[in-house]
Amino acid sequence: MPQQPSADVQEFLDAHPVSGFQWLVFVLCFCVVLLDGFDTAAISYIAPRLVAEWGIERPALGPVLSAALFGLAFGALAAGPLADRFGRKRVLVGSVLLIGATSLASSFAGSLGALTAWRFATGLGLGAAMPNAVTLMSEYCPAARRATLTNAMFCGFPLGAAFGGFLAAWMIPAFGWRSVLLLGGVVPLALGLLLVLRLPESVRYMVAKRHAPERIRAVLRRIGPEAAEAADFTLAEATPAQRGGIRLVLSRPYALGSAMLWLTYFMGLVIFYALLNWMPILFGDAGLDPRTAALIAALFPLGGFGAILCGWLMDRMNPNLVIAAGFALTSLAVWAIGQAAGNLSLLMAAVFVAGTLMNTAQSSLPALAAGFYPTQGRATGVAWMLGLGRFGGIAGSFLVAELARRQMGFGAIFTVMAIPGLVAAAALLVKQAARPGEAAPRAEAVLGH
């Protein structure tokens, strides 16, 4: 059969059911995000042991708790443009190997300064890994299922963070706090080797960069045999003046939406990291024993599976409004945690509900960003949202430290922490109002214009 002149890659993906090859991409990216969540949260679970073993004051934990977040921010800001230029797979593999090597080194740290430095280096890898996993996964999805699949993949992050809490509660008493970081180093090194062998490059990236048709055809044939009939491949999307990277992200059609995505992610991480890093300590101050405090705090990131339902809703409704509603409800639930002190059952329920709402809304933002930007700037757009948003995590960690220094009560701290959820919801409403037609669900949602 003679080959057709050309085939649009997104139309090809939309015309086929999700294949085993695409599920392989999903699983590998899910594992990356799972490890990202585990390594990001690991330091919060070992913090109480550091206070006891090294005899340090709690305010001194601020730098070591936030070091990885600084690394996350800079890693993401650098990795997005690099991935748009050199490819998603190369940057993703390199970042996973960096996570493994530096986490392994941090397990041997002999001082708070050395641990802080290694956590910063680990953060560079974590910051580069997340946006590239999200971008690569989204670029293998049919448009009608993109948000659902991307959100499901992103559930690996809260699952990894929660798994870290439960695992730390067992490993630290048995093997010491260094064992958590040791495990967080060995597993990424093994995963990095698996990614080298099995993870493909993004097919949309290969088309945008005009890679050889034979290479693109070989990948698409694993999704559908009809790919063999195409002589060439195209992308039916136009970018302003064919700009890419940060120039596209900051161009007039995208600038306000980009700013609102940055603000939303920033505010979400103010809540997430403030609670993730400080809940075990705050619960301890409220009278819970360390083990119970750690286990209840681990319920907070465990609630991220609501993102799958949110992704399903985003594929069928206005995604900006769906996520804005999630952040508004998050604000209410975080406030409720502060009112549950003294009632263990109510506290557990409040933490789990707040975690479900918080992680559902926050985990849906990368899928929203991936659909907002075209291929030439997608990795940069997602990465810069994640990178700039990480400064919200830094602010959240120091904010709770400052509130505790001012001797604010348990309920008052959680009332303050509820405010960023309202700001995040408002930012998404502004993004929606600026481009009311952009977020309407449609078959070619990836184009966004």
C-alpha positions as CSV (number, residue, x, y, z in Angstrom):
1,M,0.0,0.0,0.0
2,P,1.4,3.4,-0.9
3,Q,2.2,5.8,1.9
4,Q,0.0,8.8,2.6
5,P,1.8,12.2,2.3
6,S,1.5,13.0,6.0
7,A,-0.4,12.3,9.2
8,D,-1.2,14.5,12.2
9,V,0.2,12.9,15.3
10,Q,-2.5,14.1,17.7
11,E,-5.2,12.9,15.3
12,F,-3.4,9.6,15.2
13,L,-3.4,9.3,19.0
14,D,-7.0,10.4,19.2
15,A,-8.1,7.7,16.7
16,H,-6.7,4.8,18.7
17,P,-7.4,3.3,22.2
18,V,-4.7,3.7,24.7
19,S,-2.2,1.0,23.9
20,G,0.1,-1.2,26.0
21,F,3.0,1.0,24.8
22,Q,1.3,4.1,26.2
23,W,0.6,2.4,29.5
24,L,4.3,1.6,29.7
25,V,5.0,5.3,29.4
26,F,2.4,5.9,32.1
27,V,3.9,3.4,34.5
28,L,7.5,4.7,34.0
29,C,6.4,8.3,34.5
30,F,4.2,7.3,37.5
31,C,7.3,5.7,39.1
32,V,9.3,8.9,38.6
33,V,6.6,11.0,40.2
34,L,6.2,8.4,43.0
35,L,9.9,8.8,43.9
36,D,9.7,12.5,43.6
37,G,7.0,12.5,46.3
38,F,8.9,10.2,48.5
39,D,12.2,12.1,48.3
40,T,10.5,15.5,48.6
41,A,8.7,14.5,51.8
42,A,11.4,12.4,53.3
43,I,13.1,15.2,55.2
44,S,9.9,16.2,57.1
45,Y,9.5,12.7,58.5
46,I,13.1,12.6,59.8
47,A,13.1,16.1,61.2
48,P,11.9,15.1,64.7
49,R,14.8,12.6,64.9
50,L,17.3,15.3,63.8
51,V,16.2,17.5,66.6
52,A,16.7,14.8,69.2
53,E,19.9,13.3,67.7
54,W,21.8,16.4,66.8
55,G,20.4,18.6,69.6
56,I,19.3,21.4,67.4
57,E,16.6,24.0,67.9
58,R,13.4,23.8,65.8
59,P,14.0,27.1,64.0
60,A,17.3,25.6,62.8
61,L,15.3,23.1,60.8
62,G,14.1,25.8,58.4
63,P,17.1,25.7,56.1
64,V,17.2,21.9,55.8
65,L,13.5,21.6,55.3
66,S,13.5,24.2,52.6
67,A,16.8,23.4,50.9
68,A,15.3,20.8,48.6
69,L,12.5,23.3,47.7
70,F,15.1,25.9,46.5
71,G,16.7,23.1,44.5
72,L,13.3,22.1,43.1
73,A,12.6,25.7,42.0
74,F,15.9,26.2,40.2
75,G,15.9,22.6,38.8
76,A,12.5,23.2,37.2
77,L,13.3,26.6,35.8
78,A,16.4,25.2,34.1
79,A,15.0,21.9,33.0
80,G,11.9,23.2,31.1
81,P,13.9,25.2,28.5
82,L,16.5,22.4,28.3
83,A,13.8,19.8,27.6
84,D,12.1,22.0,24.9
85,R,15.6,22.2,23.3
86,F,17.2,18.8,23.8
87,G,14.3,16.4,24.5
88,R,12.2,15.3,27.4
89,K,13.8,11.9,27.9
90,R,17.4,13.1,28.2
91,V,16.6,15.6,30.9
92,L,14.3,13.2,32.7
93,V,16.9,10.4,32.8
94,G,19.6,12.8,34.0
95,S,17.4,14.2,36.7
96,V,16.4,10.8,38.1
97,L,20.1,9.8,38.3
98,L,20.9,13.0,40.0
99,I,18.2,12.4,42.6
100,G,19.6,8.9,43.4
101,A,23.2,10.0,43.6
102,T,22.6,13.0,45.9
103,S,20.0,11.3,48.1
104,L,22.5,8.5,48.6
105,A,25.2,11.1,49.5
106,S,22.8,12.9,52.0
107,S,22.4,9.7,53.9
108,F,26.0,10.0,55.0
109,A,25.9,13.7,56.0
110,G,27.6,14.3,59.3
111,S,26.3,17.8,60.0
112,L,23.3,20.0,59.4
113,G,25.2,22.1,56.9
114,A,26.2,19.1,54.8
115,L,22.7,17.7,54.9
116,T,21.3,21.0,53.8
117,A,23.7,21.2,50.8
118,W,22.9,17.6,49.7
119,R,19.2,18.3,50.0
120,F,19.6,21.3,47.7
121,A,21.3,19.2,45.2
122,T,18.6,16.5,45.4
123,G,16.1,19.2,44.9
124,L,17.7,20.1,41.5
125,G,17.0,16.6,40.3
126,L,13.5,16.6,41.8
127,G,12.7,19.9,40.2
128,A,13.8,18.7,36.7
129,A,12.1,15.3,36.9
130,M,8.5,16.3,37.7
131,P,7.7,18.7,34.8
132,N,9.3,16.4,32.2
133,A,7.4,13.4,33.4
134,V,4.2,15.4,33.2
135,T,5.0,16.8,29.8
136,L,6.1,13.5,28.3
137,M,3.0,11.6,29.6
138,S,0.6,14.3,28.3
139,E,2.2,14.2,24.9
140,Y,1.3,10.5,24.5
141,C,-2.3,10.9,25.6
142,P,-5.5,11.1,23.4
143,A,-6.9,14.6,23.8
144,A,-10.2,13.4,25.3
145,R,-8.4,11.5,28.1
146,R,-5.4,13.8,28.7
147,A,-6.4,15.3,32.0
148,T,-7.6,12.0,33.4
149,L,-4.4,10.1,32.5
150,T,-2.0,12.9,33.5
151,N,-3.8,13.4,36.8
152,A,-3.7,9.7,37.5
153,M,0.0,9.7,36.8
154,F,0.5,12.7,39.0
155,C,-1.2,10.8,41.9
156,G,2.2,9.1,42.3
157,F,3.5,12.3,44.1
158,P,1.1,12.3,47.1
159,L,1.2,8.5,47.2
160,G,5.0,8.6,47.4
161,A,4.8,11.3,50.1
162,A,2.3,9.3,52.1
163,F,4.2,6.0,51.5
164,G,7.3,7.8,52.8
165,G,5.5,8.7,56.0
166,F,4.3,5.1,56.7
167,L,7.7,3.7,55.8
168,A,9.6,6.2,57.9
169,A,7.4,5.3,60.9
170,W,8.7,1.8,60.6
171,M,12.3,2.3,59.3
172,I,13.5,5.1,61.6
173,P,12.9,3.2,64.9
174,A,14.4,0.1,63.4
175,F,17.3,1.4,61.2
176,G,17.7,5.1,62.0
177,W,16.8,8.2,59.9
178,R,19.6,7.6,57.5
179,S,18.0,4.5,56.1
180,V,15.1,6.6,54.6
181,L,17.6,8.7,52.6
182,L,19.5,5.6,51.7
183,L,16.5,4.0,50.2
184,G,15.6,7.2,48.5
185,G,19.0,7.0,46.7
186,V,19.2,3.4,45.6
187,V,15.8,3.1,44.1
188,P,16.1,6.2,41.7
189,L,19.4,4.9,40.4
190,A,17.8,1.6,39.5
191,L,14.8,3.5,37.9
192,G,17.2,5.7,35.9
193,L,18.7,2.6,34.2
194,L,15.2,1.3,33.4
195,L,14.3,4.7,31.9
196,V,17.4,4.5,29.6
197,L,16.3,1.1,28.3
198,R,12.5,1.4,28.0
199,L,11.3,5.1,28.0
200,P,10.7,6.6,24.6
201,E,11.2,10.2,23.6
202,S,8.0,12.3,23.3
203,V,6.6,11.7,19.8
204,R,5.1,15.2,19.7
205,Y,8.6,16.6,20.5
206,M,10.2,14.5,17.8
207,V,7.7,15.9,15.2
208,A,8.1,19.5,16.4
209,K,11.9,19.1,16.1
210,R,11.7,17.4,12.7
211,H,13.3,14.1,13.6
212,A,13.5,11.5,11.0
213,P,10.1,10.1,9.9
214,E,11.5,6.5,10.3
215,R,12.1,7.2,14.0
216,I,8.6,8.7,14.6
217,R,7.0,5.9,12.6
218,A,8.7,3.2,14.7
219,V,7.2,4.7,17.8
220,L,3.7,5.2,16.5
221,R,3.6,1.7,15.1
222,R,3.6,0.5,18.7
223,I,0.3,2.3,19.1
224,G,-1.3,1.5,15.8
225,P,-0.1,-0.3,12.6
226,E,-1.6,2.5,10.4
227,A,1.5,4.6,11.2
228,A,3.4,2.6,8.6
229,E,1.2,4.2,5.9
230,A,2.4,7.7,6.6
231,A,5.4,9.1,4.8
232,D,5.7,12.1,7.2
233,F,4.1,13.5,10.4
234,T,2.8,16.9,11.4
235,L,1.4,18.8,14.3
236,A,-1.8,20.8,13.8
237,E,-0.9,23.6,16.1
238,A,0.3,27.1,15.5
239,T,2.5,29.1,17.9
240,P,2.9,32.9,17.9
241,A,5.6,33.6,15.3
242,Q,6.8,30.0,15.8
243,R,8.2,31.0,19.2
244,G,9.2,28.4,21.7
245,G,10.4,28.0,25.3
246,I,10.1,31.0,27.7
247,R,9.4,33.4,24.8
248,L,6.2,31.6,24.1
249,V,5.2,31.3,27.7
250,L,5.6,35.1,28.2
251,S,4.1,36.1,24.8
252,R,0.9,38.2,24.8
253,P,-1.6,35.3,24.3
254,Y,-0.1,33.4,27.2
255,A,1.3,35.9,29.7
256,L,-1.7,36.5,31.9
257,G,-2.6,32.8,32.0
258,S,1.0,32.0,32.8
259,A,1.0,34.5,35.7
260,M,-2.2,33.1,37.1
261,L,-0.9,29.5,36.9
262,W,2.2,30.5,38.7
263,L,0.2,32.2,41.5
264,T,-2.2,29.3,41.8
265,Y,0.6,26.8,42.1
266,F,2.5,29.0,44.5
267,M,-0.5,29.3,46.9
268,G,-1.2,25.6,46.7
269,L,2.3,24.8,47.7
270,V,2.2,27.3,50.6
271,I,-0.5,25.1,52.0
272,F,1.0,21.7,51.0
273,Y,4.5,22.1,52.3
274,A,3.5,24.1,55.4
275,L,1.3,21.3,56.5
276,L,3.5,18.4,55.2
277,N,6.6,19.7,57.0
278,W,5.0,21.0,60.2
279,M,2.0,18.8,61.0
280,P,4.0,16.1,62.8
281,I,5.5,18.8,65.0
282,L,2.3,20.8,65.5
283,F,0.4,17.6,66.4
284,G,3.1,16.8,68.9
285,D,2.7,20.2,70.4
286,A,-1.0,19.5,70.7
287,G,-0.3,16.4,72.8
288,L,0.0,13.5,70.4
289,D,2.9,11.1,70.7
290,P,5.5,11.2,67.8
291,R,4.3,8.0,66.2
292,T,0.6,8.9,66.2
293,A,1.5,12.4,65.0
294,A,3.5,11.0,62.0
295,L,0.8,8.5,61.0
296,I,-2.0,11.1,61.1
297,A,0.2,13.6,59.2
298,A,0.8,10.9,56.6
299,L,-3.0,10.9,55.8
300,F,-2.7,14.3,54.3
301,P,-0.7,13.4,51.2
302,L,-2.5,10.1,50.9
303,G,-5.7,11.8,49.7
304,G,-4.3,12.5,46.3
305,F,-6.3,9.9,44.4
306,G,-9.2,12.4,44.1
307,A,-7.2,13.8,41.2
308,I,-8.3,11.0,39.0
309,L,-12.0,12.1,39.4
310,C,-10.9,15.7,38.9
311,G,-9.2,14.8,35.7
312,W,-12.3,13.0,34.5
313,L,-14.3,16.2,35.2
314,M,-11.7,18.4,33.6
315,D,-12.0,16.4,30.4
316,R,-15.8,17.0,30.4
317,M,-16.2,20.4,32.0
318,N,-14.4,23.7,32.3
319,P,-11.1,22.7,34.0
320,N,-10.4,26.2,35.4
321,L,-13.6,26.2,37.3
322,V,-13.3,22.6,38.4
323,I,-9.9,23.2,40.0
324,A,-11.0,26.6,41.5
325,A,-13.8,24.9,43.3
326,G,-11.3,22.4,44.7
327,F,-9.1,25.1,46.1
328,A,-12.1,26.9,47.7
329,L,-13.1,23.6,49.4
330,T,-9.5,23.1,50.4
331,S,-9.5,26.4,52.3
332,L,-12.5,25.3,54.3
333,A,-11.0,21.9,55.1
334,V,-7.7,23.3,56.3
335,W,-9.5,25.6,58.6
336,A,-11.4,22.6,60.0
337,I,-8.1,20.9,61.0
338,G,-7.4,23.7,63.4
339,Q,-10.8,23.2,65.0
340,A,-10.3,19.4,65.6
341,A,-7.6,19.5,68.3
342,G,-8.5,17.3,71.2
343,N,-10.7,14.9,69.1
344,L,-8.5,12.2,67.5
345,S,-11.1,10.8,65.2
346,L,-12.3,14.2,64.0
347,L,-8.7,15.3,63.5
348,M,-7.9,12.2,61.4
349,A,-11.0,12.8,59.3
350,A,-10.2,16.5,58.8
351,V,-6.6,15.8,57.8
352,F,-7.7,13.1,55.3
353,V,-10.5,15.3,53.7
354,A,-8.2,18.3,53.6
355,G,-5.4,16.2,51.9
356,T,-7.9,14.8,49.4
357,L,-9.1,18.2,48.4
358,M,-5.7,19.9,48.5
359,N,-3.9,17.2,46.5
360,T,-6.8,16.8,44.0
361,A,-6.6,20.5,43.1
362,Q,-2.8,20.8,43.2
363,S,-2.2,17.6,41.3
364,S,-4.6,18.8,38.5
365,L,-2.6,22.0,37.7
366,P,0.2,20.3,35.6
367,A,-2.5,18.8,33.4
368,L,-4.1,22.2,33.1
369,A,-0.8,23.8,32.2
370,A,0.1,21.0,29.7
371,G,-3.2,21.7,27.9
372,F,-2.7,25.5,27.9
373,Y,0.6,25.5,26.1
374,P,1.5,24.1,22.6
375,T,4.3,21.6,22.0
376,Q,7.1,24.1,21.4
377,G,6.7,25.6,24.9
378,R,4.9,22.9,26.8
379,A,7.9,21.7,28.9
380,T,8.9,25.2,29.7
381,G,5.3,26.2,30.6
382,V,4.8,23.3,32.9
383,A,8.3,23.5,34.4
384,W,8.1,27.2,35.1
385,M,4.8,26.8,36.8
386,L,6.2,24.1,39.0
387,G,9.5,25.9,39.5
388,L,8.1,29.3,40.5
389,G,5.4,27.6,42.5
390,R,8.1,25.9,44.6
391,F,8.9,29.2,46.2
392,G,5.4,28.9,47.7
393,G,6.6,25.7,49.4
394,I,9.6,27.6,50.8
395,A,7.3,30.4,52.0
396,G,5.0,27.9,53.6
397,S,7.8,26.3,55.6
398,F,9.0,29.6,56.9
399,L,5.5,30.9,57.5
400,V,4.6,28.2,60.0
401,A,7.9,28.7,61.7
402,E,7.2,32.4,62.1
403,L,3.6,31.8,63.3
404,A,5.0,29.3,65.9
405,R,7.6,31.9,66.9
406,R,4.8,34.4,67.5
407,Q,3.2,31.7,69.7
408,M,0.0,31.5,67.7
409,G,-2.4,28.8,68.8
410,F,-3.1,25.6,67.0
411,G,-6.4,26.8,65.5
412,A,-5.1,30.2,64.6
413,I,-2.2,28.7,62.6
414,F,-4.5,26.6,60.5
415,T,-6.9,29.5,59.9
416,V,-4.0,31.5,58.4
417,M,-3.0,28.5,56.3
418,A,-6.6,28.4,54.8
419,I,-6.2,31.8,53.2
420,P,-3.9,30.8,50.3
421,G,-6.6,28.3,49.1
422,L,-8.9,31.3,48.4
423,V,-6.2,33.2,46.6
424,A,-5.5,30.2,44.3
425,A,-9.2,29.9,43.5
426,A,-9.4,33.5,42.6
427,A,-6.4,33.3,40.3
428,L,-8.0,30.6,38.3
429,L,-11.1,32.6,37.9
430,V,-9.0,35.5,36.5
431,K,-7.4,33.1,34.1
432,Q,-10.8,31.9,33.0
433,A,-12.1,35.4,32.6
434,A,-9.1,36.5,30.5
435,R,-9.7,33.7,27.9
436,P,-13.2,32.4,28.4
437,G,-13.1,30.1,25.4
438,E,-9.7,28.6,26.0
439,A,-10.7,26.0,28.6
440,A,-13.9,24.7,27.0
441,P,-13.6,20.9,26.6
442,R,-13.1,19.8,23.1
443,A,-11.4,17.1,21.1
444,E,-8.3,19.2,20.3
445,A,-7.9,20.6,23.8
446,V,-4.2,20.4,23.6
447,L,-4.0,23.2,21.1
448,G,-5.6,25.7,23.5
449,H,-5.9,28.3,20.7
